């Protein structure tokens, strides 16, 4: 990226983060508030984005259209979704430290064993690191497929590819579009839908699972799953925790849930 263009995007990204961090979430919003955001700073951000329209870089010029979507009454989730393209241009996604794998992978014959009827649905996951981590976990546990919904990054993005460590080549994956539609399609295929969420009606993860093809849904790192998704899920599960924090990293959650499901499936087989 041209240094001048990079400076523009960095300025937009810094201001976007400042606006995001200045809110404490959508619970802060009330009917008496015009906006969750500082209107002066929001207007400044809109102007910076609008100015990209004159850029000679066509990819940057296209981002200028985002300006019209940044309205005072938008939710924090809405705002974050439109900041993602700028974040990705700067490669600001979380990433694991470089590390060496000391053991050899299994031979191809062992890797081609039959997959378990388990699908992982990723709903608007923000971090490429988390997505790559889930790919690696899913391939190792023998899951059938990963569905990438909303703005979840694809394995074609180099940070996902790096963290996935080649597992994207051995695991079926697909762009799932809207999560709601993706779930409906899976239901029509006979999948039991389980949402992983810290919801009030969630049941303990370690309770018995139905012995049928299953799809786990994992939500955005900050916002979790939308209420409309929880309503159409067949089951909502939560991992029992004993510390002060009430949630785990989404990649860790996927690993715990996936391997517990496989453990139960093998017992009933």
C-alpha positions as CSV (number, residue, x, y, z in Angstrom):
1,X,0.0,0.0,0.0
2,X,1.2,3.5,-0.9
3,X,2.5,5.2,2.3
4,X,0.2,8.1,1.9
5,X,-2.8,5.8,1.5
6,X,-1.7,3.8,4.5
7,X,-1.5,6.9,6.6
8,X,-5.1,7.8,5.7
9,X,-6.4,4.3,6.6
10,X,-4.4,4.3,9.9
11,X,-6.0,7.7,10.8
12,X,-9.5,6.3,10.1
13,X,-8.7,3.1,12.0
14,X,-7.4,4.9,15.1
15,X,-10.5,7.2,15.2
16,X,-12.8,4.2,14.7
17,X,-11.2,2.3,17.6
18,X,-11.5,5.5,19.7
19,X,-15.2,5.7,19.0
20,X,-15.7,2.0,19.6
21,X,-13.8,2.0,23.0
22,X,-15.6,5.2,24.1
23,X,-18.9,3.2,24.4
24,X,-19.7,0.5,26.9
25,X,-22.0,-1.3,24.6
26,X,-25.6,-1.1,23.4
27,X,-27.0,-1.3,27.0
28,X,-25.8,2.3,27.3
29,X,-28.3,3.5,24.8
30,X,-31.6,4.9,25.8
31,X,-34.5,6.7,24.2
32,X,-33.1,9.9,25.7
33,X,-29.8,9.6,23.9
34,X,-29.3,10.7,20.3
35,X,-26.4,8.4,19.8
36,X,-24.0,6.0,21.4
37,X,-21.2,8.0,19.8
38,X,-19.5,11.4,20.2
39,X,-21.3,13.1,17.2
40,X,-18.3,15.5,16.6
41,X,-15.9,12.6,16.3
42,X,-18.3,10.6,14.3
43,X,-18.7,13.4,11.8
44,X,-15.0,13.7,11.6
45,X,-14.7,10.0,10.8
46,X,-17.4,10.3,8.1
47,X,-15.4,13.1,6.5
48,X,-12.2,11.1,6.5
49,X,-13.9,8.1,4.9
50,X,-15.7,10.3,2.3
51,X,-12.4,11.8,1.3
52,X,-11.3,8.4,0.1
53,X,-13.5,8.8,-3.0
54,X,-10.7,10.9,-4.6
55,X,-8.1,8.2,-4.1
56,X,-6.4,6.8,-7.2
57,X,-6.5,3.4,-5.5
58,X,-9.8,2.0,-6.6
59,X,-10.1,-0.3,-3.6
60,X,-9.8,2.6,-1.3
61,X,-12.1,4.7,-3.4
62,X,-14.8,2.1,-3.0
63,X,-14.6,2.3,0.8
64,X,-15.8,5.9,0.6
65,X,-19.4,4.5,0.3
66,X,-19.2,3.3,3.9
67,X,-19.6,6.9,5.0
68,X,-23.3,7.0,4.3
69,X,-23.9,3.9,6.5
70,X,-22.5,5.6,9.6
71,X,-25.5,7.2,11.2
72,X,-25.9,8.6,14.7
73,X,-28.6,6.1,15.6
74,X,-26.6,3.0,14.6
75,X,-25.8,0.3,17.1
76,X,-22.2,-0.5,18.2
77,X,-22.4,-3.8,16.3
78,X,-23.5,-1.9,13.2
79,X,-20.5,0.4,13.5
80,X,-18.0,-2.3,14.0
81,X,-19.1,-4.2,10.9
82,X,-18.3,-1.2,8.8
83,X,-14.9,-0.7,10.4
84,X,-13.8,-4.2,9.5
85,X,-12.6,-3.4,6.0
86,X,-10.2,-0.7,7.3
87,X,-8.9,-3.0,10.0
88,X,-8.2,-5.7,7.5
89,X,-6.3,-3.4,5.1
90,X,-3.9,-2.7,7.9
91,X,-3.7,-6.4,8.9
92,X,-4.8,-5.5,12.5
93,X,-6.3,-8.9,13.2
94,X,-5.1,-10.8,16.2
95,X,-2.4,-13.3,15.4
96,X,-0.6,-16.1,17.2
97,X,3.1,-15.9,17.8
98,X,5.3,-17.7,15.3
99,X,6.0,-21.2,16.5
100,X,7.5,-24.5,15.4
101,X,5.6,-27.7,15.2
102,X,7.9,-30.4,16.5
103,X,5.8,-33.5,15.5
104,X,5.1,-34.8,12.1
105,X,1.5,-34.8,10.7
106,X,-0.3,-38.1,10.3
107,X,0.1,-39.9,6.9
108,X,-2.5,-39.2,4.3
109,X,-4.2,-42.6,4.7
110,X,-5.0,-41.9,8.3
111,X,-6.1,-38.3,7.6
112,X,-8.7,-39.5,5.1
113,X,-10.8,-41.4,7.7
114,X,-14.5,-40.8,7.6
115,X,-15.6,-37.4,9.1
116,X,-18.0,-37.0,11.9
117,X,-21.4,-35.5,11.0
118,X,-20.5,-32.2,12.7
119,X,-20.6,-28.7,11.2
120,X,-19.2,-25.6,12.8
121,X,-21.0,-22.3,11.9
122,X,-19.0,-19.1,12.5
123,X,-21.2,-16.1,12.8
124,X,-19.5,-12.7,12.1
125,X,-16.2,-13.7,13.7
126,X,-13.9,-10.7,13.6
127,X,-10.5,-12.2,14.2
128,X,-8.7,-14.0,11.5
129,X,-6.6,-15.7,14.2
130,X,-9.7,-17.1,15.8
131,X,-11.0,-18.4,12.5
132,X,-7.7,-20.1,11.6
133,X,-7.6,-21.6,15.1
134,X,-11.1,-23.1,14.6
135,X,-10.1,-24.5,11.2
136,X,-7.1,-26.3,12.8
137,X,-9.3,-27.6,15.7
138,X,-12.1,-28.7,13.3
139,X,-9.7,-30.7,11.1
140,X,-8.1,-32.3,14.0
141,X,-11.3,-33.5,15.6
142,X,-12.7,-34.8,12.3
143,X,-15.5,-32.3,11.7
144,X,-17.3,-32.5,8.4
145,X,-17.5,-28.8,7.5
146,X,-17.1,-25.2,8.5
147,X,-19.7,-22.5,7.4
148,X,-18.4,-19.0,7.3
149,X,-21.2,-16.5,7.7
150,X,-21.5,-12.7,7.7
151,X,-18.1,-10.9,7.7
152,X,-16.2,-13.9,9.0
153,X,-12.8,-13.9,7.1
154,X,-12.2,-16.7,4.6
155,X,-9.2,-19.1,4.4
156,X,-8.1,-17.2,1.3
157,X,-7.0,-14.4,3.7
158,X,-3.4,-14.9,4.6
159,X,-3.7,-14.5,8.3
160,X,-6.4,-17.2,8.4
161,X,-4.3,-19.4,6.2
162,X,-1.2,-18.9,8.4
163,X,-3.0,-19.8,11.7
164,X,-4.9,-22.7,10.1
165,X,-1.6,-24.2,9.1
166,X,-2.8,-25.9,5.9
167,X,-5.9,-27.5,7.5
168,X,-8.2,-25.5,5.1
169,X,-7.0,-27.9,2.4
170,X,-8.3,-31.0,4.2
171,X,-11.5,-29.6,5.6
172,X,-14.6,-28.7,3.6
173,X,-15.7,-25.1,4.0
174,X,-18.2,-22.8,2.5
175,X,-19.4,-19.2,2.6
176,X,-22.6,-19.4,4.5
177,X,-24.1,-16.0,3.7
178,X,-26.6,-14.9,6.4
179,X,-26.4,-17.0,9.5
180,X,-30.2,-17.2,9.8
181,X,-30.5,-18.7,6.3
182,X,-27.5,-21.0,6.8
183,X,-29.1,-22.5,9.9
184,X,-32.4,-23.0,8.1
185,X,-30.7,-24.8,5.3
186,X,-28.8,-27.1,7.8
187,X,-32.1,-27.8,9.6
188,X,-33.6,-28.9,6.3
189,X,-30.7,-31.3,5.9
190,X,-31.5,-32.9,9.3
191,X,-28.9,-31.2,11.5
192,X,-29.6,-30.5,15.2
193,X,-28.6,-26.9,15.8
194,X,-26.8,-26.0,19.0
195,X,-25.9,-22.4,19.8
196,X,-22.9,-21.8,22.2
197,X,-23.9,-18.8,24.2
198,X,-24.0,-17.4,27.7
199,X,-27.7,-17.1,27.6
200,X,-30.2,-17.4,30.5
201,X,-31.8,-20.6,29.2
202,X,-28.5,-22.2,28.2
203,X,-27.9,-25.8,29.4
204,X,-24.7,-27.3,30.6
205,X,-22.5,-28.3,27.6
206,X,-21.7,-31.7,29.2
207,X,-25.4,-32.9,29.2
208,X,-26.2,-35.6,26.7
209,X,-26.4,-34.6,23.0
210,X,-28.9,-36.1,20.6
211,X,-27.3,-38.8,18.5
212,X,-27.8,-37.1,15.1
213,X,-25.9,-34.8,12.8
214,X,-25.2,-31.6,14.7
215,X,-24.2,-28.0,13.8
216,X,-22.6,-25.8,16.5
217,X,-23.0,-22.0,16.1
218,X,-20.3,-19.7,17.4
219,X,-20.9,-15.9,17.6
220,X,-19.0,-12.7,17.3
221,X,-16.2,-12.4,20.0
222,X,-17.8,-9.2,21.5
223,X,-21.5,-9.4,20.7
224,X,-22.2,-13.1,20.7
225,X,-25.2,-14.5,18.8
226,X,-28.3,-12.4,17.9
227,X,-31.6,-13.2,19.7
228,X,-33.1,-14.3,16.4
229,X,-30.4,-17.0,16.0
230,X,-31.0,-18.2,19.6
231,X,-34.7,-18.5,18.9
232,X,-34.3,-20.9,15.9
233,X,-31.6,-23.0,17.6
234,X,-32.7,-26.4,18.8
235,X,-30.6,-26.1,21.9
236,X,-28.4,-23.6,23.7
237,X,-25.4,-24.8,25.6
238,X,-22.9,-23.1,27.9
239,X,-19.5,-24.3,29.2
240,X,-19.6,-24.3,33.0
241,X,-16.9,-21.9,34.3
242,X,-15.6,-21.4,37.8
243,X,-13.6,-18.2,37.5
244,X,-14.5,-14.6,37.6
245,X,-14.9,-14.2,33.8
246,X,-18.1,-15.6,32.3
247,X,-16.8,-16.5,28.8
248,X,-14.0,-18.1,26.9
249,X,-12.2,-17.2,23.6
250,X,-14.3,-18.4,20.7
251,X,-11.5,-20.7,19.5
252,X,-11.2,-22.3,22.9
253,X,-15.0,-22.7,23.1
254,X,-15.1,-24.4,19.7
255,X,-12.4,-26.9,20.8
256,X,-14.1,-27.8,24.1
257,X,-17.5,-28.2,22.5
258,X,-16.3,-30.0,19.5
259,X,-14.3,-32.6,21.3
260,X,-17.0,-33.2,23.9
261,X,-19.5,-33.8,21.1
262,X,-17.1,-36.3,19.4
263,X,-16.5,-38.0,22.8
264,X,-20.3,-38.6,23.2
265,X,-20.7,-39.7,19.6
266,X,-18.1,-42.3,19.9
267,X,-19.6,-43.7,23.1
268,X,-23.0,-44.1,21.4
269,X,-21.7,-45.5,18.1
